[in-house]
Amino acid sequence: MELTGSRVHDSQPLPILLAQIPGPIGQVSGDGAYDTRTCYEAALQRQATPTFVPRRTARQGTAKDPAGWRAARNHILQQIEARGCSAWQVLSGYTRQSIAENTMFRFKALFGGLLWARRYATQRTEALVKCTVLNRMTQLGMPETLCIG
């Protein structure tokens, strides 16, 4: 969990978030906001597969033999060009990002979209407590949905 101000771009705290996770990371997914050199490098540094949806204006790098983050991004662009964006999302595992989006929806539905605390330090504590509560609820078990009728 990382709390940022409204003027901080979504991609900026990603390296900090990845540093909080002990052990290996298999894949890091994100929408077009995470299609930045910093995010690719942060994922690759943790030996994770970066799976960021490229921006609409994304173009393959022109280097003859790209390395590092540029090679990873070019690979995604090549797969999208060959298979289409929807097929790439399914094949790459990007669709798991919807689980994170759903978690944020549950967070806001349970606790509201605003923090009550006024100072940054207490806002950070409030957000951490709320995340801990949500994680505990998830550990206890998700509700089972039954079709009646």
MARBA-3410 file (N, C-alpha, C, O; in Angstrom, 1 decimal):
149
0.8,-1.2,0.0,0.0,0.0,0.0,0.9,1.2,0.0,1.9,1.3,0.8 ~ 0.6,2.1,-0.9,1.3,3.4,-0.9,0.3,4.5,-1.1,-0.6,4.4,-2.0 ~ 0.3,5.5,-0.3,-0.6,6.7,-0.4,0.2,7.8,-1.0,1.2,8.2,-0.6 ~ -0.4,8.4,-2.1,0.2,9.5,-2.8,-0.7,10.7,-2.9,-2.0,10.5,-2.7 ~ -0.2,11.8,-3.2,-1.0,13.0,-3.4,-1.7,12.9,-4.8,-1.4,12.1,-5.6
-2.6,13.8,-5.0,-3.3,13.8,-6.3,-2.5,14.2,-7.5,-2.9,14.0,-8.6 ~ -1.3,14.9,-7.2,-0.5,15.3,-8.3,0.6,14.3,-8.7,1.5,14.5,-9.5 ~ 0.6,13.1,-8.1,1.5,12.0,-8.4,1.0,11.1,-9.4,-0.1,10.6,-9.3 ~ 1.7,10.9,-10.5,1.3,10.0,-11.5,1.2,8.6,-11.0,2.0,8.2,-10.2 ~ 0.3,7.8,-11.5,0.1,6.4,-11.1,1.4,5.6,-11.2,1.6,4.7,-10.3
2.2,5.8,-12.2,3.3,5.0,-12.4,4.5,5.2,-11.4,5.3,4.4,-11.2 ~ 4.5,6.4,-10.8,5.6,6.8,-9.9,5.8,5.9,-8.7,7.0,5.5,-8.4 ~ 4.8,5.5,-8.0,5.0,4.6,-6.8,5.3,3.1,-7.1,5.5,2.4,-6.1 ~ 5.2,2.7,-8.3,5.3,1.3,-8.6,6.6,0.7,-8.1,6.6,-0.4,-7.5 ~ 7.8,1.3,-8.3,9.0,0.7,-7.7,9.0,0.6,-6.2,9.5,-0.4,-5.7
8.3,1.5,-5.5,8.2,1.4,-4.1,7.3,0.3,-3.7,7.6,-0.4,-2.7 ~ 6.2,0.1,-4.4,5.3,-1.0,-4.1,6.0,-2.3,-4.3,5.8,-3.3,-3.5 ~ 6.7,-2.5,-5.4,7.4,-3.7,-5.7,8.4,-4.0,-4.6,8.7,-5.2,-4.3 ~ 9.1,-3.0,-4.1,10.1,-3.2,-3.1,9.5,-3.7,-1.8,10.2,-4.3,-0.9 ~ 8.2,-3.5,-1.6,7.5,-4.0,-0.3,7.2,-5.4,-0.4,6.8,-6.0,0.6
7.3,-6.1,-1.6,6.9,-7.5,-1.7,8.1,-8.3,-1.6,9.0,-8.3,-2.4 ~ 8.1,-9.2,-0.5,9.3,-10.1,-0.4,9.1,-11.3,-1.3,8.0,-11.7,-1.7 ~ 10.2,-11.8,-1.7,10.2,-13.0,-2.5,10.0,-12.7,-4.0,9.9,-11.5,-4.4 ~ 9.9,-13.8,-4.8,9.8,-13.6,-6.3,8.4,-13.1,-6.7,7.4,-13.3,-6.0 ~ 8.4,-12.3,-7.8,7.2,-11.8,-8.4,7.2,-12.4,-9.8,8.1,-12.2,-10.6
6.1,-13.0,-10.2,6.0,-13.6,-11.5,5.6,-12.6,-12.6,6.2,-12.6,-13.7 ~ 4.6,-11.7,-12.3,4.2,-10.8,-13.4,3.7,-9.5,-12.7,3.2,-9.5,-11.6 ~ 3.9,-8.4,-13.4,3.4,-7.1,-13.0,2.6,-6.5,-14.1,3.0,-6.4,-15.2 ~ 1.3,-6.3,-13.8,0.4,-5.8,-14.8,-0.1,-4.4,-14.5,-0.1,-4.0,-13.3 ~ -0.4,-3.6,-15.5,-1.0,-2.3,-15.4,-1.5,-1.8,-16.7,-1.2,-2.3,-17.7
-2.3,-0.7,-16.5,-2.9,-0.1,-17.7,-1.9,0.8,-18.4,-0.7,0.7,-18.1 ~ -2.4,1.6,-19.3,-1.5,2.4,-20.1,-0.7,3.5,-19.3,0.3,3.9,-19.8 ~ -1.2,3.8,-18.1,-0.4,4.7,-17.3,0.9,4.1,-16.8,1.8,4.9,-16.5 ~ 1.0,2.8,-16.8,2.3,2.2,-16.4,3.2,1.9,-17.5,4.2,1.3,-17.3 ~ 2.8,2.3,-18.7,3.7,2.1,-19.9,4.8,3.1,-19.9,4.8,3.9,-20.8
5.7,3.0,-18.9,6.8,3.9,-18.8,8.1,3.1,-18.6,8.1,2.0,-18.2 ~ 9.2,3.7,-19.0,10.5,3.1,-18.8,10.7,2.7,-17.4,11.2,1.6,-17.1 ~ 10.4,3.5,-16.4,10.6,3.3,-15.0,9.8,2.0,-14.6,10.4,1.2,-13.8 ~ 8.6,1.9,-15.0,7.8,0.7,-14.6,8.4,-0.6,-15.2,8.4,-1.6,-14.5 ~ 8.7,-0.5,-16.5,9.3,-1.7,-17.1,10.6,-2.1,-16.4,10.8,-3.3,-16.1
11.5,-1.1,-16.1,12.7,-1.4,-15.4,12.5,-2.0,-14.0,13.2,-2.8,-13.6 ~ 11.5,-1.4,-13.3,11.2,-1.9,-11.9,10.7,-3.4,-12.0,11.1,-4.2,-11.1 ~ 9.9,-3.7,-12.9,9.4,-5.1,-13.0,10.6,-6.0,-13.4,10.7,-7.1,-12.8 ~ 11.4,-5.6,-14.4,12.5,-6.5,-14.9,13.5,-6.6,-13.8,14.2,-7.7,-13.7 ~ 13.7,-5.6,-13.0,14.7,-5.7,-11.9,14.3,-6.8,-10.9,15.2,-7.4,-10.3
13.0,-7.0,-10.7,12.5,-8.1,-9.8,12.3,-9.4,-10.6,11.7,-10.3,-10.0 ~ 12.9,-9.5,-11.8,12.7,-10.7,-12.6,11.3,-11.1,-12.9,10.9,-12.2,-13.0 ~ 10.4,-10.1,-12.9,9.0,-10.3,-13.2,8.7,-10.0,-14.7,9.5,-9.2,-15.3 ~ 7.7,-10.5,-15.2,7.2,-10.2,-16.6,6.4,-9.0,-16.6,5.3,-9.0,-16.0 ~ 6.8,-7.9,-17.2,6.0,-6.7,-17.3,4.9,-6.9,-18.3,5.1,-7.3,-19.4
3.6,-6.6,-17.9,2.5,-6.8,-18.7,1.7,-5.5,-18.7,0.6,-5.4,-18.0 ~ 2.2,-4.5,-19.3,1.5,-3.2,-19.3,0.9,-2.9,-20.7,1.5,-3.1,-21.7 ~ -0.4,-2.5,-20.7,-1.0,-2.2,-22.0,-0.3,-1.0,-22.6,-0.3,0.1,-21.9 ~ 0.2,-1.1,-23.8,0.9,0.1,-24.4,-0.1,1.2,-24.7,-1.3,1.0,-24.9 ~ 0.4,2.4,-24.6,-0.5,3.6,-25.0,-0.9,3.5,-26.4,-0.2,2.8,-27.2
-1.9,4.2,-26.8,-2.4,4.2,-28.2,-1.3,4.6,-29.2,-1.2,4.2,-30.3 ~ -0.4,5.5,-28.7,0.6,6.1,-29.6,1.9,5.3,-29.6,2.9,5.7,-30.2 ~ 1.9,4.2,-28.9,3.1,3.4,-28.8,3.6,2.9,-30.1,2.9,2.4,-30.9 ~ 4.9,3.0,-30.3,5.6,2.4,-31.5,6.8,1.6,-31.0,7.4,1.9,-30.0 ~ 7.1,0.6,-31.8,8.3,-0.2,-31.5,9.6,0.7,-31.6,9.7,1.6,-32.4
10.5,0.3,-30.8,11.8,1.0,-30.8,12.5,0.6,-32.1,12.3,-0.4,-32.6 ~ 13.3,1.6,-32.6,14.0,1.4,-33.9,15.4,0.8,-33.8,16.0,0.5,-34.8 ~ 15.9,0.5,-32.6,17.2,-0.1,-32.4,17.2,-1.5,-33.0,16.2,-2.2,-33.0 ~ 18.3,-1.8,-33.6,18.4,-3.1,-34.3,18.3,-4.3,-33.3,17.6,-5.3,-33.6 ~ 18.9,-4.2,-32.1,18.9,-5.2,-31.1,18.6,-4.6,-29.8,19.5,-4.5,-29.0
17.3,-4.3,-29.5,17.0,-3.6,-28.2,17.2,-4.5,-27.0,17.1,-5.7,-27.2 ~ 17.5,-3.9,-25.9,17.7,-4.7,-24.7,16.9,-4.1,-23.6,16.4,-3.0,-23.7 ~ 16.8,-4.9,-22.5,16.1,-4.4,-21.3,14.7,-4.1,-21.5,13.9,-4.8,-22.1 ~ 14.3,-2.9,-21.0,12.9,-2.5,-21.0,12.3,-2.4,-22.4,11.2,-2.7,-22.7 ~ 13.2,-1.9,-23.3,12.7,-1.6,-24.7,12.4,-3.0,-25.4,11.4,-3.0,-26.1
13.2,-4.0,-25.1,12.9,-5.3,-25.7,11.6,-5.9,-25.2,10.8,-6.5,-25.9 ~ 11.4,-5.7,-23.9,10.1,-6.2,-23.3,8.9,-5.5,-23.9,7.9,-6.1,-24.2 ~ 9.0,-4.2,-24.0,7.9,-3.4,-24.6,7.7,-3.8,-26.1,6.6,-3.9,-26.5 ~ 8.8,-3.9,-26.8,8.7,-4.3,-28.2,8.0,-5.6,-28.4,7.2,-5.9,-29.3 ~ 8.3,-6.6,-27.5,7.7,-7.9,-27.5,6.2,-7.8,-27.3,5.4,-8.5,-28.0
5.7,-7.0,-26.4,4.3,-6.8,-26.2,3.7,-6.2,-27.4,2.6,-6.7,-27.9 ~ 4.3,-5.2,-28.0,3.7,-4.5,-29.2,3.7,-5.5,-30.4,2.7,-5.5,-31.1 ~ 4.7,-6.4,-30.5,4.6,-7.4,-31.6,3.5,-8.4,-31.4,2.8,-8.8,-32.3 ~ 3.3,-8.8,-30.1,2.2,-9.8,-29.8,0.9,-9.2,-30.1,0.0,-9.8,-30.6 ~ 0.7,-7.9,-29.7,-0.6,-7.2,-30.0,-0.8,-7.1,-31.5,-1.9,-7.3,-32.0
0.2,-6.8,-32.2,0.1,-6.6,-33.7,-0.2,-7.9,-34.3,-1.0,-8.0,-35.3 ~ 0.3,-9.0,-33.8,0.1,-10.3,-34.4,-1.3,-10.9,-34.0,-1.9,-11.6,-34.9 ~ -1.7,-10.7,-32.8,-2.9,-11.4,-32.3,-4.1,-10.5,-32.0,-5.2,-11.0,-32.0 ~ -3.8,-9.2,-31.9,-4.9,-8.3,-31.5,-4.8,-8.1,-30.0,-4.3,-8.9,-29.2 ~ -5.3,-6.9,-29.5,-5.2,-6.5,-28.1,-6.0,-7.5,-27.2,-5.4,-7.9,-26.1
-7.2,-7.8,-27.5,-8.0,-8.7,-26.7,-7.3,-10.1,-26.5,-7.3,-10.6,-25.4 ~ -6.9,-10.7,-27.6,-6.2,-12.0,-27.5,-4.9,-11.9,-26.7,-4.6,-12.8,-25.9 ~ -4.2,-10.8,-26.9,-2.9,-10.6,-26.1,-3.3,-10.5,-24.6,-2.5,-11.1,-23.8 ~ -4.3,-9.8,-24.2,-4.7,-9.7,-22.8,-5.0,-11.0,-22.2,-4.5,-11.3,-21.1 ~ -5.7,-11.9,-22.9,-6.0,-13.2,-22.4,-4.7,-14.1,-22.3,-4.4,-14.7,-21.3
-3.9,-14.1,-23.4,-2.7,-15.0,-23.5,-1.7,-14.5,-22.5,-0.9,-15.4,-22.0 ~ -1.5,-13.2,-22.3,-0.5,-12.7,-21.4,-0.8,-12.8,-19.9,0.1,-12.7,-19.1 ~ -2.1,-13.0,-19.6,-2.5,-13.0,-18.2,-2.9,-11.6,-17.7,-3.1,-11.4,-16.5 ~ -2.9,-10.6,-18.6,-3.2,-9.3,-18.2,-4.6,-9.2,-17.6,-4.9,-8.3,-16.8 ~ -5.5,-10.1,-18.0,-6.9,-10.0,-17.5,-7.0,-10.2,-16.0,-8.0,-9.8,-15.4
-5.9,-10.7,-15.4,-5.9,-10.8,-13.9,-5.9,-9.4,-13.3,-6.2,-9.2,-12.1 ~ -5.6,-8.4,-14.1,-5.6,-7.0,-13.5,-7.0,-6.6,-13.1,-7.2,-5.8,-12.2 ~ -8.0,-7.2,-13.7,-9.4,-6.9,-13.3,-9.7,-7.3,-11.8,-10.5,-6.8,-11.2 ~ -8.9,-8.3,-11.3,-9.0,-8.7,-9.9,-8.6,-7.5,-9.0,-9.2,-7.2,-8.0 ~ -7.5,-6.8,-9.4,-7.1,-5.6,-8.7,-8.1,-4.5,-8.8,-8.3,-3.8,-7.8
-8.6,-4.3,-10.0,-9.6,-3.3,-10.1,-10.9,-3.6,-9.3,-11.5,-2.7,-8.7 ~ -11.2,-4.9,-9.2,-12.4,-5.3,-8.4,-12.1,-5.0,-6.9,-13.0,-4.6,-6.2 ~ -10.9,-5.2,-6.5,-10.5,-5.0,-5.1,-10.6,-3.5,-4.8,-11.1,-3.2,-3.7 ~ -10.2,-2.7,-5.7,-10.3,-1.2,-5.4,-11.8,-0.8,-5.4,-12.2,0.0,-4.6 ~ -12.7,-1.5,-6.2,-14.1,-1.2,-6.1,-14.6,-1.6,-4.7,-15.4,-0.9,-4.1
-14.2,-2.8,-4.3,-14.7,-3.3,-2.9,-14.2,-2.3,-1.8,-15.0,-2.0,-0.9 ~ -13.0,-1.9,-2.0,-12.4,-0.9,-1.0,-13.3,0.3,-0.9,-13.7,0.8,0.2 ~ -13.6,0.9,-2.0,-14.4,2.1,-2.1,-15.8,1.9,-1.7,-16.4,2.8,-1.1 ~ -16.4,0.7,-2.0,-17.7,0.4,-1.6,-17.8,0.3,-0.1,-18.8,0.7,0.5 ~ -16.8,-0.4,0.5,-16.9,-0.6,2.0,-16.5,0.7,2.8,-17.2,1.0,3.8
-15.5,1.4,2.3,-15.0,2.5,3.1,-15.2,3.9,2.5,-14.9,4.9,3.2 ~ -15.8,4.0,1.4,-16.0,5.3,0.7,-14.8,5.7,-0.1,-13.7,5.0,0.1 ~ -14.9,6.7,-0.9,-13.8,7.1,-1.7,-12.9,8.1,-1.1,-11.9,8.5,-1.7 ~ -13.2,8.6,0.1,-12.4,9.6,0.7,-11.9,9.1,2.1,-12.4,8.2,2.7 ~ -10.8,9.8,2.5,-10.2,9.5,3.8,-10.7,10.5,4.8,-11.0,11.7,4.4
-10.9,10.1,6.0,-11.4,11.0,7.0,-10.3,11.9,7.7,-10.6,13.0,8.1 ~ -9.1,11.3,7.8,-8.0,12.0,8.5,-7.6,13.2,7.7,-7.8,13.3,6.5 ~ -7.1,14.2,8.4,-6.7,15.4,7.7,-5.2,15.5,7.4,-4.8,16.0,6.3 ~ -4.3,15.0,8.3,-2.9,15.1,8.1,-2.4,13.8,7.3,-3.0,12.8,7.4 ~ -1.4,14.0,6.5,-0.8,13.0,5.7,-0.5,11.7,6.5,-0.8,10.6,6.1
0.2,11.9,7.6,0.6,10.7,8.4,-0.6,9.9,8.9,-0.6,8.7,8.9 ~ -1.6,10.6,9.3,-2.8,9.9,9.8,-3.6,9.3,8.6,-4.3,8.3,8.8 ~ -3.6,10.0,7.5,-4.2,9.4,6.3,-3.6,8.1,5.9,-4.2,7.2,5.5 ~ -2.3,8.1,6.0,-1.5,6.9,5.6,-1.9,5.8,6.6,-2.1,4.6,6.1 ~ -2.0,6.1,7.9,-2.4,5.1,8.8,-3.8,4.6,8.6,-4.1,3.4,8.6
-4.7,5.5,8.3,-6.1,5.1,8.0,-6.2,4.2,6.8,-6.9,3.2,6.8 ~ -5.5,4.6,5.7,-5.5,3.7,4.5,-4.9,2.4,4.8,-5.4,1.3,4.3 ~ -3.8,2.3,5.6,-3.2,1.0,5.9,-4.1,0.1,6.7,-4.2,-1.1,6.5 ~ -4.8,0.7,7.7,-5.8,0.0,8.5,-6.9,-0.6,7.6,-7.3,-1.7,7.7 ~ -7.4,0.3,6.7,-8.5,-0.2,5.8,-8.0,-1.3,4.9,-8.8,-2.2,4.6
-6.8,-1.2,4.4,-6.3,-2.3,3.5,-6.1,-3.6,4.3,-6.4,-4.6,3.8 ~ -5.7,-3.4,5.6,-5.5,-4.6,6.4,-6.9,-5.3,6.7,-7.0,-6.5,6.6 ~ -7.9,-4.5,6.9,-9.3,-5.0,7.1,-9.7,-5.7,5.9,-10.3,-6.8,6.0 ~ -9.6,-5.1,4.7,-10.0,-5.7,3.5,-9.3,-7.0,3.2,-9.9,-8.0,2.8 ~ -8.0,-7.0,3.4,-7.2,-8.3,3.2,-7.7,-9.4,4.2,-7.8,-10.5,3.8
-8.0,-9.0,5.4,-8.5,-10.0,6.4,-9.8,-10.5,6.0,-10.1,-11.7,6.1 ~ -10.7,-9.7,5.5,-12.0,-10.1,5.0,-11.8,-11.1,3.8,-12.5,-12.1,3.7 ~ -10.9,-10.8,3.0,-10.6,-11.7,1.8,-10.1,-13.0,2.3,-10.4,-14.1,1.7 ~ -9.2,-13.0,3.3,-8.6,-14.3,3.9,-9.7,-15.1,4.5,-9.7,-16.4,4.4 ~ -10.7,-14.5,5.1,-11.8,-15.3,5.7,-12.7,-16.0,4.7,-13.3,-17.0,5.0
-12.7,-15.4,3.5,-13.4,-16.1,2.4,-14.3,-15.1,1.7,-15.0,-14.3,2.3 ~ -14.4,-15.3,0.4,-15.2,-14.5,-0.4,-16.6,-15.1,-0.4,-16.8,-16.3,-0.2 ~ -17.7,-14.3,-0.6,-19.0,-14.8,-0.5,-19.3,-15.7,-1.7,-18.7,-15.5,-2.8 ~ -20.1,-16.7,-1.5,-20.6,-17.6,-2.5,-21.9,-17.1,-3.1,-22.8,-16.8,-2.4 ~ -21.9,-17.0,-4.4,-23.1,-16.5,-5.1,-23.9,-17.7,-5.7,-23.3,-18.6,-6.3
-25.2,-17.8,-5.3,-26.0,-18.8,-5.8,-27.2,-18.2,-6.7,-27.7,-17.2,-6.3 ~ -27.5,-18.9,-7.8,-28.6,-18.5,-8.6,-29.8,-19.1,-8.1,-30.0,-20.3,-8.0 ~ -30.8,-18.2,-7.7,-32.1,-18.7,-7.2,-33.2,-18.3,-8.2,-33.3,-17.2,-8.6 ~ -33.9,-19.3,-8.6,-35.1,-18.9,-9.5,-35.2,-19.7,-10.7,-36.1,-19.5,-11.5
END
